[in-house]
């Protein structure tokens, strides 16, 4: 199942990313800016923080 989500700006040529690993589990406490998910692009791997 595919979902579209917005990612932080990582570069002009980066248009797609794959979720590498979820860093929080359902029920975990999430603070502002906690890393939620690791995403993988053709250029970089990065953690996406909570809003």
Beta strands, then each sheet from edge to edge (+ up, - down):
strand 1: 18-22
strand 2: 35-40
strand 3: 45-49
sheet 1: 1+ 2- 3+
end
